[in-house]
Amino acid sequence: MWPRRGTGSGFGGRVKHYEEVEKVRLLVVDDDPPIADLVATVARYEGWDAVTANSGEEALRLAAEFHPDIVVLDLMLPDIDGFGVLDRMRHTGTMVPVVFLTARDAVADRVAGLTRGGDDYLVKPFAVEELMARLRTVLRRSAGPGFQRSVLRVADLTMDEDTREVRRGEKLLTLTPTEYEVLRYLMRKSPTVLTKAQILDHVWEYGFGGRSNVVELVVSRLRRKLDELDEPDDGRVPLIHTVRGFGYVIRQAAE
């Protein structure tokens, strides 16, 4: 049994990089266990608490016990469809935000999902990063101004994971999607040293089959962008360091 959330609790919390003080609780409801487990695993990597359900009845039970902050809900469940689950949740007074995740892509289904109380609607197949971005947006919208943004920080480098803005000091950096993902992985794990294989597996995924020199190229571009001086004497120090024989780390100074 999970402890009940206090009524004054805000959404948030994850590892030290985040500014929130409590973890987001996510309930993932999908009759395909691999999909539910994938979403939950990514959410846990984000620092959230996540549980899964593979049926409508199980979803309703977990909603009452786990008290999620947000729900990912499939429409096609083996017992009660997603609309029925949402109706029963709302009937009990539960106003938790719900994002539908389903293969039903008809306009009528999208309209029904939103008009019956859903907060967003994403069609399968889907990108997990897009789903997480939508969940953060719904949480921020539902929680109001008290919700803290998801910001990573290393020295004077900041990354807003909601807006995807990256700044070194006051300077806004322009990164490609791949550069952004590599930098985000380094920042999330800082000060842990990451191998090229770890970066390849995380950013390009296991099926990429690429060579480690692609990591070297991206890291080289990131270094140039992060360490480019605005003024000759502004004292900016490198943040990405190579640990010979191991890999790369982002931190204030080499140790």
ROSE-603453 format. One record per residue (C-alpha): residue number from 0; residue in three letters; chain; x, z, y negated. Coordinates in nm, 2 decimals, padded with zeros to 4 digits. Last residue first. Layout:
   i  aa ch      X      Z      Y
 NUM ALA  A      X      Z      Y
...
! end
This chain:
   i  aa ch      X      Z      Y
 254 GLU  A  03.95 -01.13 -01.55
 253 ALA  A  03.86 -01.43 -01.76
 252 ALA  A  03.66 -01.36 -02.07
 251 GLN  A  03.29 -01.32 -02.17
 250 ARG  A  03.15 -01.45 -01.85
 249 ILE  A  03.05 -01.76 -01.66
 248 VAL  A  03.19 -01.80 -01.31
 247 TYR  A  03.32 -02.10 -01.11
 246 GLY  A  03.47 -02.15 -00.77
 245 PHE  A  03.67 -01.97 -00.50
 244 GLY  A  04.03 -02.10 -00.44
 243 ARG  A  04.12 -02.08 -00.81
 242 VAL  A  03.86 -01.89 -01.02
 241 THR  A  03.76 -02.14 -01.28
 240 HIS  A  03.61 -02.00 -01.60
 239 ILE  A  03.30 -02.09 -01.80
 238 LEU  A  03.28 -01.88 -02.12
 237 PRO  A  03.56 -02.03 -02.34
 236 VAL  A  03.63 -01.84 -02.66
 235 ARG  A  03.50 -01.92 -03.01
 234 GLY  A  03.72 -01.80 -03.29
 233 ASP  A  03.55 -01.98 -03.57
 232 ASP  A  03.88 -02.11 -03.70
 231 PRO  A  03.85 -02.49 -03.67
 230 GLU  A  03.48 -02.47 -03.76
 229 ASP  A  03.17 -02.57 -03.55
 228 LEU  A  03.39 -02.55 -03.24
 227 GLU  A  03.29 -02.72 -02.91
 226 ASP  A  03.31 -02.45 -02.64
 225 LEU  A  02.97 -02.48 -02.49
 224 LYS  A  02.94 -02.86 -02.50
 223 ARG  A  03.29 -02.93 -02.38
 222 ARG  A  03.26 -02.66 -02.11
 221 LEU  A  02.93 -02.81 -01.99
 220 ARG  A  03.08 -03.15 -01.96
 219 SER  A  03.36 -03.02 -01.73
 218 VAL  A  03.10 -02.82 -01.53
 217 VAL  A  02.90 -03.14 -01.47
 216 LEU  A  03.21 -03.33 -01.36
 215 GLU  A  03.34 -03.05 -01.13
 214 VAL  A  03.00 -03.02 -00.97
 213 VAL  A  03.00 -03.39 -00.90
 212 ASN  A  03.34 -03.34 -00.74
 211 SER  A  03.18 -03.13 -00.47
 210 ARG  A  03.05 -03.43 -00.29
 209 GLY  A  02.69 -03.52 -00.24
 208 GLY  A  02.48 -03.47  00.07
 207 PHE  A  02.16 -03.42 -00.14
 206 GLY  A  01.95 -03.28  00.14
 205 TYR  A  02.05 -02.92  00.08
 204 GLU  A  01.94 -02.90 -00.28
 203 TRP  A  02.10 -03.06 -00.58
 202 VAL  A  02.10 -02.75 -00.80
 201 HIS  A  02.11 -02.47 -00.54
 200 ASP  A  02.29 -02.64 -00.25
 199 LEU  A  02.55 -02.80 -00.49
 198 ILE  A  02.60 -02.48 -00.68
 197 GLN  A  02.66 -02.28 -00.36
 196 ALA  A  02.89 -02.55 -00.22
 195 LYS  A  03.10 -02.55 -00.55
 194 THR  A  03.14 -02.18 -00.50
 193 LEU  A  02.99 -01.92 -00.74
 192 VAL  A  03.18 -01.62 -00.88
 191 THR  A  02.94 -01.34 -00.98
 190 PRO  A  02.94 -01.23 -01.34
 189 SER  A  02.69 -01.38 -01.39
 188 LYS  A  02.44 -01.50 -01.13
 187 ARG  A  02.16 -01.59 -01.37
 186 MET  A  02.41 -01.74 -01.61
 185 LEU  A  02.58 -01.96 -01.35
 184 TYR  A  02.24 -02.08 -01.21
 183 ARG  A  02.11 -02.15 -01.56
 182 LEU  A  02.43 -02.35 -01.65
 181 VAL  A  02.39 -02.56 -01.34
 180 GLU  A  02.02 -02.62 -01.41
 179 TYR  A  02.08 -02.71 -01.77
 178 GLU  A  02.36 -02.95 -01.69
 177 THR  A  02.13 -03.12 -01.44
 176 PRO  A  01.85 -03.16 -01.69
 175 THR  A  02.09 -03.30 -01.95
 174 LEU  A  02.19 -03.05 -02.22
 173 THR  A  02.17 -03.06 -02.60
 172 LEU  A  02.30 -02.73 -02.75
 171 LEU  A  02.13 -02.55 -03.05
 170 LYS  A  02.40 -02.37 -03.25
 169 GLU  A  02.32 -02.03 -03.38
 168 GLY  A  02.55 -01.85 -03.14
 167 ARG  A  02.58 -02.08 -02.85
 166 ARG  A  02.22 -02.18 -02.80
 165 VAL  A  02.02 -02.32 -02.51
 164 GLU  A  01.65 -02.40 -02.54
 163 ARG  A  01.45 -02.45 -02.22
 162 THR  A  01.13 -02.34 -02.41
 161 ASP  A  01.03 -02.09 -02.13
 160 GLU  A  01.37 -02.04 -01.98
 159 ASP  A  01.52 -01.94 -02.32
 158 MET  A  01.90 -01.96 -02.27
 157 THR  A  02.14 -01.76 -02.48
 156 LEU  A  02.52 -01.78 -02.52
 155 ASP  A  02.68 -01.53 -02.76
 154 ALA  A  02.81 -01.31 -02.47
 153 VAL  A  02.60 -01.41 -02.17
 152 ARG  A  02.23 -01.40 -02.22
 151 LEU  A  01.93 -01.52 -02.03
 150 VAL  A  01.59 -01.51 -02.20
 149 SER  A  01.24 -01.51 -02.04
 148 ARG  A  01.02 -01.43 -02.33
 147 GLN  A  00.86 -01.09 -02.37
 146 PHE  A  00.48 -01.06 -02.33
 145 GLY  A  00.33 -00.83 -02.60
 144 PRO  A  00.21 -01.13 -02.81
 143 GLY  A -00.06 -01.22 -02.56
 142 ALA  A -00.07 -01.13 -02.19
 141 SER  A -00.29 -01.43 -02.09
 140 ARG  A -00.10 -01.69 -02.29
 139 ARG  A  00.24 -01.55 -02.17
 138 LEU  A  00.12 -01.53 -01.81
 137 VAL  A -00.02 -01.88 -01.82
 136 THR  A  00.30 -02.02 -01.96
 135 ARG  A  00.51 -01.83 -01.71
 134 LEU  A  00.29 -01.97 -01.43
 133 ARG  A  00.32 -02.32 -01.57
 132 ALA  A  00.70 -02.30 -01.57
 131 MET  A  00.70 -02.16 -01.22
 130 LEU  A  00.48 -02.45 -01.10
 129 GLU  A  00.71 -02.71 -01.28
 128 GLU  A  01.02 -02.56 -01.11
 127 VAL  A  00.84 -02.57 -00.77
 126 ALA  A  00.79 -02.95 -00.81
 125 PHE  A  00.45 -03.06 -00.67
 124 PRO  A  00.30 -03.26 -00.39
 123 LYS  A  00.04 -03.14 -00.45
 122 VAL  A -00.18 -03.12 -00.76
 121 LEU  A -00.15 -02.84 -01.02
 120 TYR  A -00.45 -02.68 -01.19
 119 ASP  A -00.44 -02.42 -01.47
 118 ASP  A -00.63 -02.11 -01.58
 117 GLY  A -00.90 -02.12 -01.33
 116 GLY  A -01.24 -01.97 -01.43
 115 ARG  A -01.51 -02.20 -01.29
 114 THR  A -01.46 -02.45 -01.57
 113 LEU  A -01.09 -02.50 -01.49
 112 GLY  A -01.13 -02.56 -01.11
 111 ALA  A -01.44 -02.76 -01.15
 110 VAL  A -01.27 -03.00 -01.40
 109 ARG  A -00.98 -03.04 -01.17
 108 ASP  A -01.21 -03.10 -00.87
 107 ALA  A -01.41 -03.36 -01.07
 106 VAL  A -01.09 -03.54 -01.17
 105 ALA  A -01.00 -03.59 -00.81
 104 ASP  A -00.66 -03.46 -00.71
 103 ARG  A -00.74 -03.23 -00.41
 102 ALA  A -00.40 -03.16 -00.27
 101 THR  A -00.41 -02.81 -00.41
 100 LEU  A -00.24 -02.55 -00.63
  99 PHE  A -00.49 -02.37 -00.85
  98 VAL  A -00.34 -02.13 -01.11
  97 VAL  A -00.53 -01.81 -01.14
  96 PRO  A -00.50 -01.54 -01.41
  95 VAL  A -00.63 -01.20 -01.31
  94 MET  A -00.98 -01.12 -01.44
  93 THR  A -01.08 -00.90 -01.15
  92 GLY  A -01.44 -00.78 -01.23
  91 THR  A -01.55 -00.77 -00.87
  90 HIS  A -01.75 -01.09 -00.93
  89 ARG  A -01.44 -01.26 -01.07
  88 MET  A -01.26 -01.21 -00.74
  87 ARG  A -01.56 -01.33 -00.54
  86 ASP  A -01.59 -01.65 -00.75
  85 LEU  A -01.21 -01.71 -00.72
  84 VAL  A -01.22 -01.68 -00.35
  83 GLY  A -01.52 -01.91 -00.33
  82 PHE  A -01.35 -02.17 -00.55
  81 GLY  A -01.04 -02.15 -00.32
  80 ASP  A -01.24 -02.22 -00.01
  79 ILE  A -01.34 -01.94  00.22
  78 ASP  A -01.24 -01.96  00.59
  77 PRO  A -00.96 -02.21  00.66
  76 LEU  A -00.85 -02.26  00.30
  75 MET  A -00.86 -02.58  00.11
  74 LEU  A -00.86 -02.48 -00.26
  73 ASP  A -00.51 -02.33 -00.28
  72 LEU  A -00.46 -02.04 -00.51
  71 VAL  A -00.15 -01.93 -00.70
  70 VAL  A -00.24 -01.58 -00.84
  69 ILE  A -00.12 -01.39 -01.14
  68 ASP  A -00.06 -01.02 -01.24
  67 PRO  A -00.13 -00.92 -00.88
  66 HIS  A -00.31 -00.59 -00.80
  65 PHE  A -00.14 -00.56 -00.45
  64 GLU  A -00.43 -00.38 -00.27
  63 ALA  A -00.74 -00.55 -00.41
  62 ALA  A -00.58 -00.89 -00.44
  61 LEU  A -00.43 -00.84 -00.10
  60 ARG  A -00.77 -00.80  00.06
  59 LEU  A -00.91 -01.10 -00.13
  58 ALA  A -00.62 -01.32 -00.03
  57 GLU  A -00.65 -01.21  00.34
  56 GLU  A -01.02 -01.31  00.33
  55 GLY  A -00.94 -01.64  00.17
  54 SER  A -00.67 -01.74  00.42
  53 ASN  A -00.30 -01.79  00.44
  52 ALA  A -00.19 -01.50  00.21
  51 THR  A  00.15 -01.45  00.05
  50 VAL  A  00.33 -01.17 -00.14
  49 ALA  A  00.56 -01.19 -00.44
  48 ASP  A  00.74 -00.94 -00.66
  47 TRP  A  00.92 -01.13 -00.94
  46 GLY  A  01.30 -01.15 -01.00
  45 GLU  A  01.32 -01.52 -01.04
  44 TYR  A  01.46 -01.54 -00.69
  43 ARG  A  01.15 -01.36 -00.58
  42 ALA  A  00.94 -01.64 -00.74
  41 VAL  A  01.15 -01.90 -00.56
  40 THR  A  01.08 -01.72 -00.23
  39 ALA  A  00.71 -01.68 -00.30
  38 VAL  A  00.67 -02.05 -00.37
  37 LEU  A  00.86 -02.14 -00.05
  36 ASP  A  00.67 -01.89  00.16
  35 ALA  A  00.33 -02.03  00.05
  34 ILE  A  00.45 -02.38  00.12
  33 PRO  A  00.59 -02.29  00.46
  32 PRO  A  00.27 -02.09  00.54
  31 ASP  A  00.03 -02.38  00.49
  30 ASP  A -00.31 -02.22  00.44
  29 ASP  A -00.21 -02.13  00.08
  28 VAL  A -00.26 -01.82 -00.13
  27 VAL  A  00.04 -01.70 -00.33
  26 LEU  A  00.00 -01.35 -00.50
  25 LEU  A  00.25 -01.29 -00.78
  24 ARG  A  00.34 -00.95 -00.93
  23 VAL  A  00.56 -00.98 -01.24
  22 LYS  A  00.83 -00.72 -01.25
  21 GLU  A  00.83 -00.45 -01.51
  20 VAL  A  01.05 -00.38 -01.81
  19 GLU  A  01.07 -00.73 -01.96
  18 GLU  A  01.40 -00.83 -02.13
  17 TYR  A  01.54 -01.04 -01.86
  16 HIS  A  01.91 -01.07 -01.78
  15 LYS  A  01.92 -00.74 -01.61
  14 VAL  A  01.71 -00.84 -01.31
  13 ARG  A  01.33 -00.89 -01.34
  12 GLY  A  01.06 -00.75 -01.56
  11 GLY  A  00.75 -00.89 -01.70
  10 PHE  A  00.38 -00.85 -01.77
   9 GLY  A  00.28 -00.55 -01.98
   8 SER  A  00.16 -00.22 -01.84
   7 GLY  A -00.10 -00.04 -02.04
   6 THR  A -00.36 -00.04 -01.77
   5 GLY  A -00.12  00.11 -01.52
   4 ARG  A -00.06 -00.11 -01.21
   3 ARG  A -00.17  00.05 -00.89
   2 PRO  A  00.10  00.14 -00.64
   1 TRP  A  00.13 -00.09 -00.34
   0 MET  A  00.00  00.00  00.00
! end
